Amino acid sequence: MIAAEGDEVSVGKEDPEMPNWFWCRDSQGVEMWVPSTHIDIKDLRGRFNQDYNSVELDANVGDLVQYLGESTGWVECLDNEWRYGWIPKNKLRRLRKPPKQTRDPRP
């Protein structure tokens, strides 16, 4: 499910295993989990405060993904074929950080 900032949904139950994720339904009946960071909730209605894509990304052990951001226990990623999606944070391992540059690399 893809939603744009400002889109409205009905808000259902909170996921008991992943706090701050809510089961939502759009006006066309499409249902998806939405993190509380992406939606403003009032009563049983929600409005997206930013664009959102609910796709979960399939990955295998050893796959490298590019970190785009994270929200309430999940990480937004791109895989090596530029496919977008979410992966549970506890399924990922961060590679070492690149060294800080101490000087300008340009000649």
PAZAPA-4460 file (N, C-alpha, C; in steps of 0.05 Angstrom, whole numbers, plus 32768, in hexadecimal, padded with zeros to 4 digits):
% residues 107
    n_x    n_y    n_z   ca_x   ca_y   ca_z    c_x    c_y    c_z   seq   type   mol
   8011   7FE9   8000   8000   8000   8000   8012   8019   8000     1      M     A
   800B   802B   7FF0   8019   8045   7FEF   8006   805B   7FF6     2      I     A
   800F   806D   8008   7FFF   8083   8010   800F   809D   800D     3      A     A
   8001   80B2   8007   800E   80CC   8005   8008   80DD   801E     4      A     A
   8019   80EF   8024   8015   8101   803A   7FF9   810E   8037     5      E     A
   7FE9   810D   804D   7FCE   8118   804D   7FB8   8103   8049     6      G     A
   7FBF   80EC   803E   7FAB   80D7   803A   7FA0   80CE   8056     7      D     A
   7F87   80C7   8056   7F79   80BF   806F   7F73   80A2   806E     8      E     A
   7F73   8096   8086   7F6D   8079   808A   7F5D   8076   80A4     9      V     A
   7F4F   805F   80A6   7F43   8058   80BF   7F58   8048   80CE    10      S     A
   7F5A   804C   80E9   7F6E   8040   80F9   7F62   802B   810B    11      V     A
   7F6E   8013   810A   7F65   7FFD   811A   7F77   7FF7   8131    12      G     A
   7F7C   7FDD   8136   7F8B   7FD5   814D   7FA9   7FDB   814A    13      K     A
   7FB6   7FDD   8161   7FD3   7FE0   8163   7FDE   7FC4   8164    14      E     A
   7FF5   7FBF   8156   8002   7FA5   8156   800D   7F9F   8172    15      D     A
   8004   7F8A   817F   800E   7F84   819A   802C   7F7C   819A    16      P     A
   8036   7F71   8184   8052   7F69   8182   8064   7F7F   8179    17      E     A
   805A   7F93   816C   8069   7FAA   8161   805B   7FC4   816A    18      M     A
   8060   7FCD   8182   8052   7FE5   818B   8056   7FFD   8178    19      P     A
   8042   800D   8176   8042   8025   8166   803E   8020   8148    20      N     A
   8035   8007   8141   802D   8001   8126   800F   7FFB   8127    21      W     A
   8000   8008   8115   7FE3   8006   8115   7FD8   7FFA   80FB    22      F     A
   7FC3   7FE9   80FD   7FB6   7FDE   80E6   7FA3   7FF3   80DB    23      W     A
   7FA7   7FFB   80C2   7F97   8010   80B6   7F8A   8007   809C    24      C     A
   7F75   8015   8094   7F67   800F   807B   7F61   8029   806D    25      R     A
   7F68   8029   8053   7F63   8042   8043   7F47   8041   8038    26      D     A
   7F40   8056   8029   7F24   8059   801F   7F1D   8044   800A    27      S     A
   7F31   8036   7FFF   7F2C   8021   7FEB   7F2C   8005   7FF7    28      Q     A
   7F2F   8004   8012   7F2F   7FEB   801F   7F4A   7FDD   8022    29      G     A
   7F5F   7FEA   8019   7F7A   7FDF   801C   7F83   7FE2   8039    30      V     A
   7F8D   7FCC   8044   7F95   7FCC   8060   7FB3   7FC8   8062    31      E     A
   7FBF   7FD4   8077   7FDC   7FD3   807A   7FE4   7FDB   8097    32      M     A
   7FFC   7FD3   809F   8007   7FDC   80B8   8014   7FF7   80B3    33      W     A
   8011   800A   80C5   801C   8025   80C2   8029   802D   80DD    34      V     A
   8042   8036   80DC   804F   803F   80F5   8044   805A   80FE    35      P     A
   8043   805D   8118   8038   8076   8124   8047   808F   811B    36      S     A
   8060   808B   8113   8071   80A2   810A   8068   80AD   80EF    37      T     A
   8058   809E   80E0   8050   80A6   80C5   8033   80AF   80C4    38      H     A
   8025   80AF   80DB   8008   80B5   80DA   8000   80C4   80F4    39      I     A
   7FEF   80D7   80F0   7FE3   80E6   8107   7FC8   80DA   810C    40      D     A
   7FC4   80D0   8124   7FAB   80C1   812B   7F9A   80D2   813D    41      I     A
   7F80   80D4   8136   7F6C   80E1   8148   7F54   80D0   8147    42      K     A
   7F4C   80C6   815F   7F36   80B3   8161   7F3D   809B   8151    43      D     A
   7F2C   8093   813E   7F31   807B   812D   7F39   8083   8111    44      L     A
   7F42   809C   810D   7F4A   80A5   80F2   7F67   80AD   80F3    45      R     A
   7F75   80AA   80DC   7F91   80B1   80DA   7F96   80C0   80C1    46      G     A
   7FA9   80D2   80C2   7FB2   80E1   80AA   7FD0   80DE   80A8    47      R     A
   7FD9   80D7   8090   7FF6   80D3   808C   8004   80EE   808E    48      F     A
   801A   80F0   809D   8029   8108   80A0   8042   8108   808D    49      N     A
   8045   80F3   807D   805A   80F0   8069   8052   80D9   8057    50      Q     A
   805F   80D7   8040   8059   80C1   802D   8061   80A7   803B    51      D     A
   8053   8091   8033   8058   8077   8040   8054   8061   802C    52      Y     A
   8064   804C   802E   8062   8034   801E   8065   801D   8031    53      N     A
   8051   800C   8032   8050   7FF6   8046   805E   7FDC   803E    54      S     A
   806C   7FDC   8028   8079   7FC3   801E   808E   7FB9   8031    55      V     A
   808C   7F9F   8037   80A2   7F92   8046   80B6   7F87   8032    56      E     A
   80CF   7F8B   8037   80E4   7F83   8024   80EE   7F66   802C    57      L     A
   80ED   7F54   8018   80F8   7F39   801C   8116   7F3B   801A    58      D     A
   8124   7F2F   802D   8141   7F2E   802D   814A   7F14   8039    59      A     A
   8161   7F0B   8031   816E   7EF3   803B   8186   7EF9   804B    60      N     A
   818E   7EE7   805C   81A6   7EEB   806C   81BE   7EF0   805A    61      V     A
   81CC   7F05   805F   81E3   7F0D   804F   81DD   7F22   803A    62      G     A
   81C4   7F27   8035   81BD   7F3D   8022   81C5   7F58   802E    63      D     A
   81CE   7F69   801D   81D4   7F85   8025   81BD   7F97   801D    64      L     A
   81B5   7FA9   802F   81A0   7FBC   8029   81AA   7FD7   8031    65      V     A
   819F   7FEB   8024   81A6   8007   802A   8191   8012   803E    66      Q     A
   819B   801D   8054   818A   8028   8069   817F   8043   805F    67      Y     A
   8165   8046   8061   8158   8060   805A   814D   806E   8073    68      L     A
   8146   805F   8087   813B   806B   809F   812E   8055   80AF    69      G     A
   8124   805C   80C7   8117   8048   80D7   8100   8054   80E7    70      E     A
   80EE   8042   80EF   80D6   804A   80FE   80CC   8034   810F    71      S     A
   80CB   8038   8128   80C0   8026   813C   80C6   8008   8137    72      T     A
   80E0   8002   8135   80E9   7FE7   8133   80EC   7FDB   8116    73      G     A
   80E7   7FEB   8102   80EA   7FE3   80E6   80FC   7FF7   80D8    74      W     A
   810A   7FED   80C3   811C   7FFD   80B3   8113   7FFE   8096    75      V     A
   8112   8016   808B   810D   801A   806F   8127   8015   8060    76      E     A
   8126   8005   804B   813E   7FFC   803D   813A   7FFC   801E    77      C     A
   8150   7FFC   8010   8152   7FF5   7FF4   8165   7FDD   7FF2    78      L     A
   815D   7FC9   7FE1   8170   7FB3   7FDD   8182   7FB9   7FC5    79      D     A
   8193   7FA6   7FBE   81A6   7FAB   7FA8   8199   7FAC   7F8D    80      N     A
   817F   7FA7   7F8B   8171   7FAA   7F71   815E   7FC2   7F73    81      E     A
   8162   7FD4   7F86   8153   7FED   7F8B   8136   7FE8   7F92    82      W     A
   8130   7FD0   7F9D   8115   7FCB   7FA7   8113   7FD7   7FC3    83      R     A
   80FC   7FE4   7FC8   80F7   7FF2   7FE2   80E6   7FE1   7FF4    84      Y     A
   80EA   7FE3   800E   80D9   7FD6   8021   80E3   7FD9   803E    85      G     A
   80D3   7FCE   8050   80D9   7FCE   806D   80E3   7FB3   8075    86      W     A
   80F7   7FB3   8088   8101   7F9A   8094   8102   7F9F   80B2    87      I     A
   80FA   7F8B   80C2   80FC   7F8E   80DF   8119   7F94   80E7    88      P     A
   811D   7FA8   80F8   8138   7FB1   8100   8147   7F9A   810D    89      K     A
   813A   7F88   811C   8148   7F73   812A   8152   7F5D   8117    90      N     A
   814B   7F5F   80FD   8154   7F4C   80E9   816D   7F57   80DA    91      K     A
   8175   7F6F   80E0   818B   7F7C   80D2   81A3   7F7F   80E4    92      L     A
   81BB   7F80   80D8   81D3   7F86   80E6   81E1   7F9C   80D7    93      R     A
   81E7   7FB1   80E6   81F5   7FC8   80D9   8212   7FC2   80D4    94      R     A
   821B   7FC8   80BC   8237   7FC5   80B6   8246   7FDC   80C3    95      L     A
   8260   7FD9   80C5   8270   7FEF   80D2   826B   8009   80C3    96      R     A
   826D   801E   80D2   8269   8039   80C7   8282   8040   80B7    97      K     A
   827E   804F   80A1   8296   8058   8092   82A7   806A   80A3    98      P     A
   82C1   806A   809F   82D3   807B   80AF   82CD   8099   80AA    99      P     A
   82D0   80A9   80BE   82CD   80C6   80BB   82E4   80D1   80AB   100      K     A
   82DD   80E3   8099   82F2   80EF   8089   8300   8105   8099   101      Q     A
   831A   8103   8099   8329   8117   80A8   8334   812E   8097   102      T     A
   8333   8129   807D   833C   813E   806A   832C   813C   8051   103      R     A
   832D   8151   8041   831F   8152   8028   832A   813E   8015   104      D     A
   831A   812B   800A   8324   8116   7FF8   832B   8120   7FDC   105      P     A
   8323   8138   7FD6   8329   8143   7FBB   8347   814B   7FB9   106      R     A
   8352   8146   7FA1   836F   814D   7F9D   8374   816B   7F9E   107      P     A
***
